[in-house]
Amino acid sequence: MSDQNTPLPPRLLRTPEAARFLGLSGRTLEKHRTFGTGPSYKKIGGRVVYAMAELQAWADRGSRVSTSDPGVGVVRPARRPSLPFEGVRP
C-alpha cells in the first residue's frame, strides 16, 4: 500500500518530449546541449533526460513584460558562444 501523501518524483522527459514542451525542435535542443546554452539535463544509463522544472526555469529566464524590459536573465541562441573581441593583431 503506497502513502497518498508522498509527492511524485519530478517528471523526466527525453529530448523529443522536452523539445515539444519548449516549442523547439529536437535538433535545436541537442545544439543547446552541445554548446552549453540550454537547460540543465541528466544522463541516466546513456540517455539524456530533462526535469520539467529545469525546462520551465530555463524558459522563464527569457520572460519579459515589454520590449524595453531587460529581464532577469538571457536565453541564448543555440550556437557556440562567441569569444570576446581582443582586437586585431598587426
PDB file of N, CA, C and O in Angstrom:
ATOM      1  N   MET A   1       0.845  -1.167   0.000  1.00  0.00           N
ATOM      2  CA  MET A   1       0.000   0.000   0.000  1.00  0.00           C
ATOM      3  C   MET A   1       0.896   1.238   0.000  1.00  0.00           C
ATOM      4  O   MET A   1       1.787   1.352   0.842  1.00  0.00           O
ATOM      5  N   SER A   2       0.673   2.169  -0.935  1.00  0.00           N
ATOM      6  CA  SER A   2       1.502   3.369  -1.019  1.00  0.00           C
ATOM      7  C   SER A   2       0.893   4.507  -0.211  1.00  0.00           C
ATOM      8  O   SER A   2      -0.319   4.577  -0.007  1.00  0.00           O
ATOM      9  N   ASP A   3       1.758   5.377   0.233  1.00  0.00           N
ATOM     10  CA  ASP A   3       1.340   6.532   1.013  1.00  0.00           C
ATOM     11  C   ASP A   3       0.778   7.585   0.059  1.00  0.00           C
ATOM     12  O   ASP A   3       1.466   7.994  -0.876  1.00  0.00           O
ATOM     13  N   GLN A   4      -0.439   8.023   0.275  1.00  0.00           N
ATOM     14  CA  GLN A   4      -1.087   9.003  -0.588  1.00  0.00           C
ATOM     15  C   GLN A   4      -0.447  10.386  -0.465  1.00  0.00           C
ATOM     16  O   GLN A   4      -0.593  11.212  -1.366  1.00  0.00           O
ATOM     17  N   ASN A   5       0.259  10.649   0.633  1.00  0.00           N
ATOM     18  CA  ASN A   5       0.850  11.962   0.856  1.00  0.00           C
ATOM     19  C   ASN A   5       2.260  12.096   0.284  1.00  0.00           C
ATOM     20  O   ASN A   5       2.825  13.190   0.302  1.00  0.00           O
ATOM     21  N   THR A   6       2.830  11.025  -0.215  1.00  0.00           N
ATOM     22  CA  THR A   6       4.167  11.073  -0.775  1.00  0.00           C
ATOM     23  C   THR A   6       4.107  11.766  -2.132  1.00  0.00           C
ATOM     24  O   THR A   6       3.385  11.321  -3.023  1.00  0.00           O
ATOM     25  N   PRO A   7       4.871  12.867  -2.298  1.00  0.00           N
ATOM     26  CA  PRO A   7       4.834  13.553  -3.597  1.00  0.00           C
ATOM     27  C   PRO A   7       5.495  12.701  -4.678  1.00  0.00           C
ATOM     28  O   PRO A   7       6.420  11.934  -4.408  1.00  0.00           O
ATOM     29  N   LEU A   8       5.007  12.851  -5.895  1.00  0.00           N
ATOM     30  CA  LEU A   8       5.598  12.144  -7.024  1.00  0.00           C
ATOM     31  C   LEU A   8       6.957  12.750  -7.341  1.00  0.00           C
ATOM     32  O   LEU A   8       7.155  13.950  -7.156  1.00  0.00           O
ATOM     33  N   PRO A   9       7.887  11.947  -7.812  1.00  0.00           N
ATOM     34  CA  PRO A   9       9.181  12.500  -8.205  1.00  0.00           C
ATOM     35  C   PRO A   9       8.997  13.403  -9.428  1.00  0.00           C
ATOM     36  O   PRO A   9       7.996  13.286 -10.134  1.00  0.00           O
ATOM     37  N   PRO A  10       9.953  14.305  -9.685  1.00  0.00           N
ATOM     38  CA  PRO A  10       9.811  15.179 -10.848  1.00  0.00           C
ATOM     39  C   PRO A  10       9.770  14.358 -12.133  1.00  0.00           C
ATOM     40  O   PRO A  10      10.500  13.377 -12.279  1.00  0.00           O
ATOM     41  N   ARG A  11       8.924  14.762 -13.043  1.00  0.00           N
ATOM     42  CA  ARG A  11       8.786  14.053 -14.313  1.00  0.00           C
ATOM     43  C   ARG A  11      10.001  14.340 -15.179  1.00  0.00           C
ATOM     44  O   ARG A  11      10.397  15.494 -15.346  1.00  0.00           O
ATOM     45  N   LEU A  12      10.587  13.294 -15.724  1.00  0.00           N
ATOM     46  CA  LEU A  12      11.749  13.417 -16.587  1.00  0.00           C
ATOM     47  C   LEU A  12      11.319  13.189 -18.034  1.00  0.00           C
ATOM     48  O   LEU A  12      10.584  12.248 -18.333  1.00  0.00           O
ATOM     49  N   LEU A  13      11.784  14.059 -18.923  1.00  0.00           N
ATOM     50  CA  LEU A  13      11.423  13.988 -20.333  1.00  0.00           C
ATOM     51  C   LEU A  13      12.653  13.697 -21.165  1.00  0.00           C
ATOM     52  O   LEU A  13      13.731  14.232 -20.904  1.00  0.00           O
ATOM     53  N   ARG A  14      12.493  12.850 -22.165  1.00  0.00           N
ATOM     54  CA  ARG A  14      13.567  12.623 -23.139  1.00  0.00           C
ATOM     55  C   ARG A  14      13.612  13.827 -24.079  1.00  0.00           C
ATOM     56  O   ARG A  14      12.724  14.678 -24.041  1.00  0.00           O
ATOM     57  N   THR A  15      14.631  13.898 -24.913  1.00  0.00           N
ATOM     58  CA  THR A  15      14.846  15.062 -25.772  1.00  0.00           C
ATOM     59  C   THR A  15      13.638  15.423 -26.640  1.00  0.00           C
ATOM     60  O   THR A  15      13.267  16.597 -26.678  1.00  0.00           O
ATOM     61  N   PRO A  16      13.005  14.473 -27.338  1.00  0.00           N
ATOM     62  CA  PRO A  16      11.861  14.867 -28.171  1.00  0.00           C
ATOM     63  C   PRO A  16      10.700  15.458 -27.365  1.00  0.00           C
ATOM     64  O   PRO A  16      10.073  16.427 -27.791  1.00  0.00           O
ATOM     65  N   GLU A  17      10.419  14.869 -26.200  1.00  0.00           N
ATOM     66  CA  GLU A  17       9.342  15.394 -25.346  1.00  0.00           C
ATOM     67  C   GLU A  17       9.699  16.766 -24.794  1.00  0.00           C
ATOM     68  O   GLU A  17       8.860  17.666 -24.762  1.00  0.00           O
ATOM     69  N   ALA A  18      10.953  16.924 -24.358  1.00  0.00           N
ATOM     70  CA  ALA A  18      11.409  18.203 -23.804  1.00  0.00           C
ATOM     71  C   ALA A  18      11.342  19.293 -24.875  1.00  0.00           C
ATOM     72  O   ALA A  18      10.943  20.423 -24.594  1.00  0.00           O
ATOM     73  N   ALA A  19      11.732  18.947 -26.095  1.00  0.00           N
ATOM     74  CA  ALA A  19      11.681  19.916 -27.186  1.00  0.00           C
ATOM     75  C   ALA A  19      10.242  20.349 -27.452  1.00  0.00           C
ATOM     76  O   ALA A  19       9.979  21.537 -27.637  1.00  0.00           O
ATOM     77  N   ARG A  20       9.316  19.404 -27.473  1.00  0.00           N
ATOM     78  CA  ARG A  20       7.902  19.761 -27.672  1.00  0.00           C
ATOM     79  C   ARG A  20       7.404  20.642 -26.536  1.00  0.00           C
ATOM     80  O   ARG A  20       6.660  21.594 -26.773  1.00  0.00           O
ATOM     81  N   PHE A  21       7.803  20.341 -25.310  1.00  0.00           N
ATOM     82  CA  PHE A  21       7.407  21.136 -24.148  1.00  0.00           C
ATOM     83  C   PHE A  21       7.845  22.592 -24.319  1.00  0.00           C
ATOM     84  O   PHE A  21       7.107  23.512 -23.968  1.00  0.00           O
ATOM     85  N   LEU A  22       9.055  22.796 -24.863  1.00  0.00           N
ATOM     86  CA  LEU A  22       9.600  24.143 -25.045  1.00  0.00           C
ATOM     87  C   LEU A  22       9.188  24.785 -26.364  1.00  0.00           C
ATOM     88  O   LEU A  22       9.394  25.983 -26.555  1.00  0.00           O
ATOM     89  N   GLY A  23       8.614  24.011 -27.271  1.00  0.00           N
ATOM     90  CA  GLY A  23       8.245  24.539 -28.576  1.00  0.00           C
ATOM     91  C   GLY A  23       9.439  24.657 -29.507  1.00  0.00           C
ATOM     92  O   GLY A  23       9.453  25.502 -30.403  1.00  0.00           O
ATOM     93  N   LEU A  24      10.443  23.811 -29.298  1.00  0.00           N
ATOM     94  CA  LEU A  24      11.650  23.784 -30.125  1.00  0.00           C
ATOM     95  C   LEU A  24      11.717  22.471 -30.880  1.00  0.00           C
ATOM     96  O   LEU A  24      10.957  21.544 -30.598  1.00  0.00           O
ATOM     97  N   SER A  25      12.623  22.395 -31.836  1.00  0.00           N
ATOM     98  CA  SER A  25      12.871  21.105 -32.474  1.00  0.00           C
ATOM     99  C   SER A  25      13.835  20.316 -31.603  1.00  0.00           C
ATOM    100  O   SER A  25      14.573  20.893 -30.805  1.00  0.00           O
ATOM    101  N   GLY A  26      13.827  19.016 -31.754  1.00  0.00           N
ATOM    102  CA  GLY A  26      14.756  18.172 -31.011  1.00  0.00           C
ATOM    103  C   GLY A  26      16.194  18.512 -31.338  1.00  0.00           C
ATOM    104  O   GLY A  26      17.060  18.490 -30.463  1.00  0.00           O
ATOM    105  N   ARG A  27      16.451  18.830 -32.608  1.00  0.00           N
ATOM    106  CA  ARG A  27      17.802  19.168 -33.036  1.00  0.00           C
ATOM    107  C   ARG A  27      18.288  20.459 -32.376  1.00  0.00           C
ATOM    108  O   ARG A  27      19.456  20.564 -32.001  1.00  0.00           O
ATOM    109  N   THR A  28      17.397  21.435 -32.234  1.00  0.00           N
ATOM    110  CA  THR A  28      17.775  22.685 -31.575  1.00  0.00           C
ATOM    111  C   THR A  28      18.136  22.432 -30.117  1.00  0.00           C
ATOM    112  O   THR A  28      19.102  22.995 -29.603  1.00  0.00           O
ATOM    113  N   LEU A  29      17.363  21.592 -29.462  1.00  0.00           N
ATOM    114  CA  LEU A  29      17.658  21.272 -28.066  1.00  0.00           C
ATOM    115  C   LEU A  29      18.993  20.527 -27.963  1.00  0.00           C
ATOM    116  O   LEU A  29      19.742  20.740 -27.010  1.00  0.00           O
ATOM    117  N   GLU A  30      19.295  19.668 -28.920  1.00  0.00           N
ATOM    118  CA  GLU A  30      20.591  18.978 -28.938  1.00  0.00           C
ATOM    119  C   GLU A  30      21.729  19.979 -29.121  1.00  0.00           C
ATOM    120  O   GLU A  30      22.775  19.851 -28.485  1.00  0.00           O
ATOM    121  N   LYS A  31      21.531  20.975 -29.989  1.00  0.00           N
ATOM    122  CA  LYS A  31      22.560  22.006 -30.184  1.00  0.00           C
ATOM    123  C   LYS A  31      22.769  22.803 -28.903  1.00  0.00           C
ATOM    124  O   LYS A  31      23.905  23.097 -28.531  1.00  0.00           O
ATOM    125  N   HIS A  32      21.683  23.153 -28.231  1.00  0.00           N
ATOM    126  CA  HIS A  32      21.815  23.859 -26.957  1.00  0.00           C
ATOM    127  C   HIS A  32      22.656  23.035 -25.981  1.00  0.00           C
ATOM    128  O   HIS A  32      23.499  23.580 -25.269  1.00  0.00           O
ATOM    129  N   ARG A  33      22.428  21.742 -25.952  1.00  0.00           N
ATOM    130  CA  ARG A  33      23.179  20.869 -25.050  1.00  0.00           C
ATOM    131  C   ARG A  33      24.662  20.852 -25.437  1.00  0.00           C
ATOM    132  O   ARG A  33      25.531  20.896 -24.565  1.00  0.00           O
ATOM    133  N   THR A  34      24.946  20.790 -26.716  1.00  0.00           N
ATOM    134  CA  THR A  34      26.325  20.756 -27.198  1.00  0.00           C
ATOM    135  C   THR A  34      27.076  22.035 -26.854  1.00  0.00           C
ATOM    136  O   THR A  34      28.230  21.985 -26.430  1.00  0.00           O
ATOM    137  N   PHE A  35      26.423  23.182 -27.034  1.00  0.00           N
ATOM    138  CA  PHE A  35      27.078  24.473 -26.813  1.00  0.00           C
ATOM    139  C   PHE A  35      26.974  24.955 -25.374  1.00  0.00           C
ATOM    140  O   PHE A  35      27.574  25.972 -25.025  1.00  0.00           O
ATOM    141  N   GLY A  36      26.228  24.253 -24.532  1.00  0.00           N
ATOM    142  CA  GLY A  36      26.101  24.651 -23.139  1.00  0.00           C
ATOM    143  C   GLY A  36      25.194  25.847 -22.931  1.00  0.00           C
ATOM    144  O   GLY A  36      25.315  26.543 -21.923  1.00  0.00           O
ATOM    145  N   THR A  37      24.282  26.102 -23.869  1.00  0.00           N
ATOM    146  CA  THR A  37      23.394  27.256 -23.772  1.00  0.00           C
ATOM    147  C   THR A  37      21.972  26.869 -23.373  1.00  0.00           C
ATOM    148  O   THR A  37      21.114  27.740 -23.230  1.00  0.00           O
ATOM    149  N   GLY A  38      21.717  25.597 -23.194  1.00  0.00           N
ATOM    150  CA  GLY A  38      20.358  25.139 -22.925  1.00  0.00           C
ATOM    151  C   GLY A  38      20.100  24.816 -21.469  1.00  0.00           C
ATOM    152  O   GLY A  38      20.912  25.112 -20.592  1.00  0.00           O
ATOM    153  N   PRO A  39      18.951  24.200 -21.232  1.00  0.00           N
ATOM    154  CA  PRO A  39      18.598  23.817 -19.859  1.00  0.00           C
ATOM    155  C   PRO A  39      19.497  22.693 -19.364  1.00  0.00           C
ATOM    156  O   PRO A  39      20.061  21.941 -20.159  1.00  0.00           O
ATOM    157  N   SER A  40      19.626  22.586 -18.049  1.00  0.00           N
ATOM    158  CA  SER A  40      20.442  21.506 -17.493  1.00  0.00           C
ATOM    159  C   SER A  40      19.733  20.174 -17.728  1.00  0.00           C
ATOM    160  O   SER A  40      18.507  20.110 -17.814  1.00  0.00           O
ATOM    161  N   TYR A  41      20.522  19.130 -17.828  1.00  0.00           N
ATOM    162  CA  TYR A  41      19.994  17.797 -18.125  1.00  0.00           C
ATOM    163  C   TYR A  41      20.738  16.770 -17.302  1.00  0.00           C
ATOM    164  O   TYR A  41      21.747  17.071 -16.664  1.00  0.00           O
ATOM    165  N   LYS A  42      20.226  15.554 -17.328  1.00  0.00           N
ATOM    166  CA  LYS A  42      20.866  14.435 -16.629  1.00  0.00           C
ATOM    167  C   LYS A  42      21.122  13.322 -17.636  1.00  0.00           C
ATOM    168  O   LYS A  42      20.397  13.184 -18.622  1.00  0.00           O
ATOM    169  N   LYS A  43      22.155  12.535 -17.380  1.00  0.00           N
ATOM    170  CA  LYS A  43      22.408  11.341 -18.186  1.00  0.00           C
ATOM    171  C   LYS A  43      22.131  10.148 -17.286  1.00  0.00           C
ATOM    172  O   LYS A  43      22.756   9.986 -16.237  1.00  0.00           O
ATOM    173  N   ILE A  44      21.205   9.330 -17.698  1.00  0.00           N
ATOM    174  CA  ILE A  44      20.848   8.127 -16.944  1.00  0.00           C
ATOM    175  C   ILE A  44      20.986   6.946 -17.884  1.00  0.00           C
ATOM    176  O   ILE A  44      20.212   6.797 -18.830  1.00  0.00           O
ATOM    177  N   GLY A  45      21.970   6.112 -17.620  1.00  0.00           N
ATOM    178  CA  GLY A  45      22.200   4.947 -18.470  1.00  0.00           C
ATOM    179  C   GLY A  45      22.444   5.309 -19.919  1.00  0.00           C
ATOM    180  O   GLY A  45      22.020   4.578 -20.815  1.00  0.00           O
ATOM    181  N   GLY A  46      23.119   6.420 -20.172  1.00  0.00           N
ATOM    182  CA  GLY A  46      23.402   6.843 -21.528  1.00  0.00           C
ATOM    183  C   GLY A  46      22.273   7.636 -22.169  1.00  0.00           C
ATOM    184  O   GLY A  46      22.409   8.109 -23.298  1.00  0.00           O
ATOM    185  N   ARG A  47      21.169   7.783 -21.462  1.00  0.00           N
ATOM    186  CA  ARG A  47      20.039   8.539 -22.001  1.00  0.00           C
ATOM    187  C   ARG A  47      20.035   9.939 -21.410  1.00  0.00           C
ATOM    188  O   ARG A  47      20.318  10.129 -20.227  1.00  0.00           O
ATOM    189  N   VAL A  48      19.714  10.904 -22.237  1.00  0.00           N
ATOM    190  CA  VAL A  48      19.603  12.286 -21.790  1.00  0.00           C
ATOM    191  C   VAL A  48      18.161  12.531 -21.376  1.00  0.00           C
ATOM    192  O   VAL A  48      17.233  12.246 -22.133  1.00  0.00           O
ATOM    193  N   VAL A  49      17.977  13.061 -20.173  1.00  0.00           N
ATOM    194  CA  VAL A  49      16.635  13.384 -19.686  1.00  0.00           C
ATOM    195  C   VAL A  49      16.652  14.772 -19.059  1.00  0.00           C
ATOM    196  O   VAL A  49      17.667  15.232 -18.537  1.00  0.00           O
ATOM    197  N   TYR A  50      15.511  15.415 -19.127  1.00  0.00           N
ATOM    198  CA  TYR A  50      15.337  16.760 -18.593  1.00  0.00           C
ATOM    199  C   TYR A  50      14.219  16.735 -17.563  1.00  0.00           C
ATOM    200  O   TYR A  50      13.178  16.119 -17.790  1.00  0.00           O
ATOM    201  N   ALA A  51      14.426  17.404 -16.426  1.00  0.00           N
ATOM    202  CA  ALA A  51      13.363  17.571 -15.432  1.00  0.00           C
ATOM    203  C   ALA A  51      12.484  18.732 -15.907  1.00  0.00           C
ATOM    204  O   ALA A  51      12.991  19.758 -16.360  1.00  0.00           O
ATOM    205  N   MET A  52      11.175  18.561 -15.798  1.00  0.00           N
ATOM    206  CA  MET A  52      10.256  19.605 -16.248  1.00  0.00           C
ATOM    207  C   MET A  52      10.517  20.922 -15.535  1.00  0.00           C
ATOM    208  O   MET A  52      10.412  21.986 -16.144  1.00  0.00           O
ATOM    209  N   ALA A  53      10.856  20.865 -14.255  1.00  0.00           N
ATOM    210  CA  ALA A  53      11.131  22.090 -13.503  1.00  0.00           C
ATOM    211  C   ALA A  53      12.338  22.829 -14.086  1.00  0.00           C
ATOM    212  O   ALA A  53      12.338  24.059 -14.143  1.00  0.00           O
ATOM    213  N   GLU A  54      13.362  22.095 -14.518  1.00  0.00           N
ATOM    214  CA  GLU A  54      14.546  22.709 -15.123  1.00  0.00           C
ATOM    215  C   GLU A  54      14.209  23.354 -16.460  1.00  0.00           C
ATOM    216  O   GLU A  54      14.693  24.442 -16.773  1.00  0.00           O
ATOM    217  N   LEU A  55      13.370  22.675 -17.252  1.00  0.00           N
ATOM    218  CA  LEU A  55      12.951  23.234 -18.539  1.00  0.00           C
ATOM    219  C   LEU A  55      12.183  24.530 -18.323  1.00  0.00           C
ATOM    220  O   LEU A  55      12.411  25.522 -19.016  1.00  0.00           O
ATOM    221  N   GLN A  56      11.274  24.514 -17.358  1.00  0.00           N
ATOM    222  CA  GLN A  56      10.458  25.700 -17.083  1.00  0.00           C
ATOM    223  C   GLN A  56      11.330  26.843 -16.579  1.00  0.00           C
ATOM    224  O   GLN A  56      11.149  27.989 -16.989  1.00  0.00           O
ATOM    225  N   ALA A  57      12.279  26.537 -15.690  1.00  0.00           N
ATOM    226  CA  ALA A  57      13.167  27.567 -15.150  1.00  0.00           C
ATOM    227  C   ALA A  57      14.018  28.190 -16.257  1.00  0.00           C
ATOM    228  O   ALA A  57      14.218  29.405 -16.273  1.00  0.00           O
ATOM    229  N   TRP A  58      14.517  27.373 -17.176  1.00  0.00           N
ATOM    230  CA  TRP A  58      15.328  27.870 -18.293  1.00  0.00           C
ATOM    231  C   TRP A  58      14.491  28.773 -19.187  1.00  0.00           C
ATOM    232  O   TRP A  58      14.940  29.850 -19.580  1.00  0.00           O
ATOM    233  N   ALA A  59      13.288  28.343 -19.506  1.00  0.00           N
ATOM    234  CA  ALA A  59      12.406  29.151 -20.349  1.00  0.00           C
ATOM    235  C   ALA A  59      12.024  30.455 -19.644  1.00  0.00           C
ATOM    236  O   ALA A  59      11.918  31.497 -20.290  1.00  0.00           O
ATOM    237  N   ASP A  60      11.819  30.405 -18.331  1.00  0.00           N
ATOM    238  CA  ASP A  60      11.430  31.595 -17.575  1.00  0.00           C
ATOM    239  C   ASP A  60      12.524  32.655 -17.540  1.00  0.00           C
ATOM    240  O   ASP A  60      12.235  33.833 -17.331  1.00  0.00           O
ATOM    241  N   ARG A  61      13.776  32.250 -17.743  1.00  0.00           N
ATOM    242  CA  ARG A  61      14.863  33.240 -17.782  1.00  0.00           C
ATOM    243  C   ARG A  61      14.662  34.242 -18.906  1.00  0.00           C
ATOM    244  O   ARG A  61      15.182  35.357 -18.848  1.00  0.00           O
ATOM    245  N   GLY A  62      13.917  33.854 -19.921  1.00  0.00           N
ATOM    246  CA  GLY A  62      13.673  34.750 -21.049  1.00  0.00           C
ATOM    247  C   GLY A  62      12.414  35.580 -20.909  1.00  0.00           C
ATOM    248  O   GLY A  62      12.037  36.275 -21.852  1.00  0.00           O
ATOM    249  N   SER A  63      11.748  35.532 -19.758  1.00  0.00           N
ATOM    250  CA  SER A  63      10.496  36.267 -19.562  1.00  0.00           C
ATOM    251  C   SER A  63      10.722  37.773 -19.582  1.00  0.00           C
ATOM    252  O   SER A  63      11.660  38.283 -18.969  1.00  0.00           O
ATOM    253  N   ARG A  64       9.864  38.462 -20.282  1.00  0.00           N
ATOM    254  CA  ARG A  64       9.886  39.914 -20.373  1.00  0.00           C
ATOM    255  C   ARG A  64       8.445  40.416 -20.344  1.00  0.00           C
ATOM    256  O   ARG A  64       7.518  39.675 -20.672  1.00  0.00           O
ATOM    257  N   VAL A  65       8.259  41.687 -19.947  1.00  0.00           N
ATOM    258  CA  VAL A  65       6.919  42.280 -19.975  1.00  0.00           C
ATOM    259  C   VAL A  65       6.793  43.314 -21.084  1.00  0.00           C
ATOM    260  O   VAL A  65       5.681  43.702 -21.442  1.00  0.00           O
ATOM    261  N   SER A  66       7.921  43.768 -21.635  1.00  0.00           N
ATOM    262  CA  SER A  66       7.893  44.688 -22.765  1.00  0.00           C
ATOM    263  C   SER A  66       9.199  44.560 -23.532  1.00  0.00           C
ATOM    264  O   SER A  66      10.135  43.900 -23.081  1.00  0.00           O
ATOM    265  N   THR A  67       9.254  45.196 -24.694  1.00  0.00           N
ATOM    266  CA  THR A  67      10.476  45.125 -25.497  1.00  0.00           C
ATOM    267  C   THR A  67      11.636  45.869 -24.860  1.00  0.00           C
ATOM    268  O   THR A  67      12.795  45.603 -25.178  1.00  0.00           O
ATOM    269  N   SER A  68      11.332  46.811 -23.951  1.00  0.00           N
ATOM    270  CA  SER A  68      12.399  47.557 -23.283  1.00  0.00           C
ATOM    271  C   SER A  68      12.794  46.942 -21.938  1.00  0.00           C
ATOM    272  O   SER A  68      13.714  47.428 -21.281  1.00  0.00           O
ATOM    273  N   ASP A  69      12.112  45.890 -21.532  1.00  0.00           N
ATOM    274  CA  ASP A  69      12.400  45.224 -20.260  1.00  0.00           C
ATOM    275  C   ASP A  69      13.694  44.424 -20.388  1.00  0.00           C
ATOM    276  O   ASP A  69      13.772  43.523 -21.223  1.00  0.00           O
ATOM    277  N   PRO A  70      14.724  44.735 -19.572  1.00  0.00           N
ATOM    278  CA  PRO A  70      15.963  43.971 -19.662  1.00  0.00           C
ATOM    279  C   PRO A  70      15.824  42.558 -19.112  1.00  0.00           C
ATOM    280  O   PRO A  70      16.658  41.700 -19.403  1.00  0.00           O
ATOM    281  N   GLY A  71      14.781  42.300 -18.319  1.00  0.00           N
ATOM    282  CA  GLY A  71      14.579  40.966 -17.775  1.00  0.00           C
ATOM    283  C   GLY A  71      15.611  40.616 -16.718  1.00  0.00           C
ATOM    284  O   GLY A  71      16.444  41.442 -16.345  1.00  0.00           O
ATOM    285  N   VAL A  72      15.544  39.388 -16.245  1.00  0.00           N
ATOM    286  CA  VAL A  72      16.460  38.949 -15.198  1.00  0.00           C
ATOM    287  C   VAL A  72      17.513  37.992 -15.730  1.00  0.00           C
ATOM    288  O   VAL A  72      18.495  37.712 -15.042  1.00  0.00           O
ATOM    289  N   GLY A  73      17.330  37.496 -16.917  1.00  0.00           N
ATOM    290  CA  GLY A  73      18.279  36.535 -17.467  1.00  0.00           C
ATOM    291  C   GLY A  73      18.239  36.550 -18.981  1.00  0.00           C
ATOM    292  O   GLY A  73      17.503  37.321 -19.597  1.00  0.00           O
ATOM    293  N   VAL A  74      19.036  35.692 -19.557  1.00  0.00           N
ATOM    294  CA  VAL A  74      19.134  35.615 -21.005  1.00  0.00           C
ATOM    295  C   VAL A  74      19.019  34.167 -21.425  1.00  0.00           C
ATOM    296  O   VAL A  74      19.659  33.293 -20.840  1.00  0.00           O
ATOM    297  N   VAL A  75      18.207  33.905 -22.435  1.00  0.00           N
ATOM    298  CA  VAL A  75      18.167  32.596 -23.071  1.00  0.00           C
ATOM    299  C   VAL A  75      18.913  32.772 -24.383  1.00  0.00           C
ATOM    300  O   VAL A  75      18.414  33.405 -25.313  1.00  0.00           O
ATOM    301  N   ARG A  76      20.084  32.218 -24.450  1.00  0.00           N
ATOM    302  CA  ARG A  76      20.962  32.403 -25.606  1.00  0.00           C
ATOM    303  C   ARG A  76      20.533  31.514 -26.773  1.00  0.00           C
ATOM    304  O   ARG A  76      19.890  30.484 -26.573  1.00  0.00           O
ATOM    305  N   PRO A  77      20.893  31.922 -27.995  1.00  0.00           N
ATOM    306  CA  PRO A  77      20.590  31.081 -29.159  1.00  0.00           C
ATOM    307  C   PRO A  77      21.426  29.807 -29.136  1.00  0.00           C
ATOM    308  O   PRO A  77      22.437  29.728 -28.438  1.00  0.00           O
ATOM    309  N   ALA A  78      20.998  28.828 -29.894  1.00  0.00           N
ATOM    310  CA  ALA A  78      21.684  27.535 -29.940  1.00  0.00           C
ATOM    311  C   ALA A  78      22.867  27.610 -30.897  1.00  0.00           C
ATOM    312  O   ALA A  78      22.835  27.047 -31.991  1.00  0.00           O
ATOM    313  N   ARG A  79      23.902  28.309 -30.470  1.00  0.00           N
ATOM    314  CA  ARG A  79      25.145  28.372 -31.243  1.00  0.00           C
ATOM    315  C   ARG A  79      26.306  28.575 -30.291  1.00  0.00           C
ATOM    316  O   ARG A  79      26.136  28.952 -29.132  1.00  0.00           O
ATOM    317  N   ARG A  80      27.472  28.317 -30.809  1.00  0.00           N
ATOM    318  CA  ARG A  80      28.685  28.418 -29.994  1.00  0.00           C
ATOM    319  C   ARG A  80      28.828  29.852 -29.488  1.00  0.00           C
ATOM    320  O   ARG A  80      28.747  30.796 -30.274  1.00  0.00           O
ATOM    321  N   PRO A  81      29.041  30.022 -28.180  1.00  0.00           N
ATOM    322  CA  PRO A  81      29.236  31.377 -27.655  1.00  0.00           C
ATOM    323  C   PRO A  81      30.452  32.024 -28.303  1.00  0.00           C
ATOM    324  O   PRO A  81      31.492  31.384 -28.459  1.00  0.00           O
ATOM    325  N   SER A  82      30.322  33.287 -28.679  1.00  0.00           N
ATOM    326  CA  SER A  82      31.448  33.971 -29.322  1.00  0.00           C
ATOM    327  C   SER A  82      32.479  34.367 -28.277  1.00  0.00           C
ATOM    328  O   SER A  82      32.150  34.611 -27.116  1.00  0.00           O
ATOM    329  N   LEU A  83      33.705  34.425 -28.703  1.00  0.00           N
ATOM    330  CA  LEU A  83      34.795  34.835 -27.827  1.00  0.00           C
ATOM    331  C   LEU A  83      34.815  36.356 -27.755  1.00  0.00           C
ATOM    332  O   LEU A  83      34.446  37.025 -28.721  1.00  0.00           O
ATOM    333  N   PRO A  84      35.239  36.909 -26.626  1.00  0.00           N
ATOM    334  CA  PRO A  84      35.320  38.370 -26.538  1.00  0.00           C
ATOM    335  C   PRO A  84      36.321  38.913 -27.546  1.00  0.00           C
ATOM    336  O   PRO A  84      37.338  38.278 -27.824  1.00  0.00           O
ATOM    337  N   PHE A  85      36.039  40.055 -28.077  1.00  0.00           N
ATOM    338  CA  PHE A  85      36.910  40.688 -29.081  1.00  0.00           C
ATOM    339  C   PHE A  85      38.219  41.108 -28.422  1.00  0.00           C
ATOM    340  O   PHE A  85      38.210  41.809 -27.411  1.00  0.00           O
ATOM    341  N   GLU A  86      39.322  40.690 -28.980  1.00  0.00           N
ATOM    342  CA  GLU A  86      40.629  41.016 -28.414  1.00  0.00           C
ATOM    343  C   GLU A  86      41.396  41.978 -29.303  1.00  0.00           C
ATOM    344  O   GLU A  86      42.561  42.265 -29.032  1.00  0.00           O
ATOM    345  N   GLY A  87      40.785  42.471 -30.334  1.00  0.00           N
ATOM    346  CA  GLY A  87      41.470  43.399 -31.221  1.00  0.00           C
ATOM    347  C   GLY A  87      42.181  42.679 -32.359  1.00  0.00           C
ATOM    348  O   GLY A  87      42.310  41.455 -32.361  1.00  0.00           O
ATOM    349  N   VAL A  88      42.625  43.442 -33.294  1.00  0.00           N
ATOM    350  CA  VAL A  88      43.305  42.900 -34.466  1.00  0.00           C
ATOM    351  C   VAL A  88      44.803  42.890 -34.194  1.00  0.00           C
ATOM    352  O   VAL A  88      45.370  43.879 -33.730  1.00  0.00           O
ATOM    353  N   ARG A  89      45.420  41.781 -34.483  1.00  0.00           N
ATOM    354  CA  ARG A  89      46.883  41.687 -34.315  1.00  0.00           C
ATOM    355  C   ARG A  89      47.566  42.221 -35.555  1.00  0.00           C
ATOM    356  O   ARG A  89      47.150  41.931 -36.676  1.00  0.00           O
ATOM    357  N   PRO A  90      48.627  43.010 -35.353  1.00  0.00           N
ATOM    358  CA  PRO A  90      49.338  43.576 -36.525  1.00  0.00           C
ATOM    359  C   PRO A  90      50.104  42.525 -37.288  1.00  0.00           C
ATOM    360  O   PRO A  90      50.748  42.836 -38.289  1.00  0.00           O
TER     361      PRO A  90
END
